[in-house]
Amino acid sequence: MTRVAAIDCGTNSIRLLVADADPGTGELVDLDRRMVIVRLGQGVDRTGRLAPEALERTFAACREYAAVIKEHGAQRLRFVATSASRDAENRDEFVRGVLDILGVEPEVISGDQEAEFSFTGATKELTGRDDLARPFLVVDIGGGSTEFVVGDEHVRAARSVDVGCVRMTERHLVHEGHVSDPPTEAEIAAMRADIERALDLAEQTVPLREARTLVGLAGSVTTLSAIHQDLPEYDSAAIHHSRIPYDRVREITEGLLHSTHAERAAIPSMHPGRVDVIGAGALVLLSIMDRVGAAEVVVSEHDILDGIAWSIA
């Protein structure tokens, strides 16, 4: 086995996986998997720059991760950065900070590369299952972008579009520094129209409606699963490979969009960093399910992070 460390730095969160990988058997054994909400993409859609406080939050998480990687003695490390650091004018400042702390440069990958990693991570365990029809449509709903990938055992088509839970919230629900509490019907309608335009764009490249199994990744989807199961706290084992019927996705989404900050914060499985953006993330998922006619979504805790780990195993 090879001991590897993978870091996925997105718009909303930065995540670490340290694992032993056996390419011969396709087995990936977790040693440490953790996440910190850093909101690296704070304000990027508006200013085009990474905010100083967002960079400091991210560098603090990197210092924590450097200690964990050293403790486990990982032989290889890959740091992948996604949407926010692709878009920012001052991304060089981000690159220098990461290099100083972790000794590797963050790879600011393209949306297509992001999609490839997400697909590998999400489907490696599913390909042998008889109860899941193919092709798979893997959707990774991030903070700044959503990746769509259709494939069987390998990717057939992929596209990244600029709708994510943070970007939609900041674009439609933030006014004078405050998030609508709760959003108005007009704000929800504008957000939905924006998502539909992005789905039109995705569908130019990816045959979304050909998919037979929808696999959903990332924090918005896993949080919906926790709510669906009424979990007393976030439970990764209970969430991984759970299924949420369409009617429940619609019911939960409507509830989140029409609730206050305090009501969402009181949900036991809700991470504090997702309280203000979960409604937008849920709406992205619901819109996708409407578009493809999905009866359910299969939820995966394994995603781009696992794909990154496999890429260096």
Secondary structure, DSSP 4 states (H G I P E B T S, - for coil): -EEEEEEEE-SSEEEEEEEEEETTTTEEEEEEEEEEE--TTTTHHHHSS--HHHHHHHHHHHHHHHHHHHHHT-SEEEEEE-HHHHH-TTHHHHHHHHHHHHSS--EE--HHHHHHHHHHHHHTTTTT-TTS-SSEEEEEE-SS-EEEEEESSSEEEEEEES--HHHHHHHHTEETTEE-SSPPHHHHHHHHHHHHHHHHHHHTTS-GGG-SEEEEESHHHHHHHHHHTT-SS--HHHHTT-EEEHHHHHHHHHHHHTS-HHHHHTSTT--GGGTTTHHHHHHHHHHHHHHHT-SEEEE-S-SHHHHHHHHH-
